Amino acid sequence: SSGINAEYGDPRQALVSLLDKFKEAINQSMDGKYTFSDGSGGSSKSYSAGAELFKVFKTECIDRISTIEADKGLGNIKDHLENTGGIQPSLFLPDGVFNTLVKRQLKLLDNPSYHAIEKSLGSLKKSIELIAKNTLGTGKGRDP
């Protein structure tokens, strides 16, 4: 605390300075421009949180979505039409049929979406911990 006061004169200035430094490091990591010392005496490593997030979506989300059968659960659209609106030849599906079919299909995206969110959150936590450790000097097991 006395070191902070000596350097900044005011703990509030120190906090603002540290938060600004951390914010800048986060922005740089999203752009792939964040570098830090690996602790082995001068060499530095580059880190891209944006690339990590892209990898999550590319490998996890897209792969899971591509395995979904697009026509799963649709059944026979003609049956849906007959059950909701009678037999009426029309160019467009009636609103009730359309809403039912769309909601059913969107429900198929729930699991891949939740999985992508969980993986993204894990990736962001990892990024924040790495940046906090290297930017703010927090040790393992300590809060930034």
PyMOL commands that set and color helices and strands:
alter all, ss='L'
color gray80, all
select helices_A, chain A and resi 2-8+11-31+49-66+77-85+95-107+110-136
alter helices_A, ss='H'
color red, helices_A
select strands_A, chain A and resi 34-37+44-47
alter strands_A, ss='S'
color yellow, strands_A
deselect
rebuild
show_as cartoon
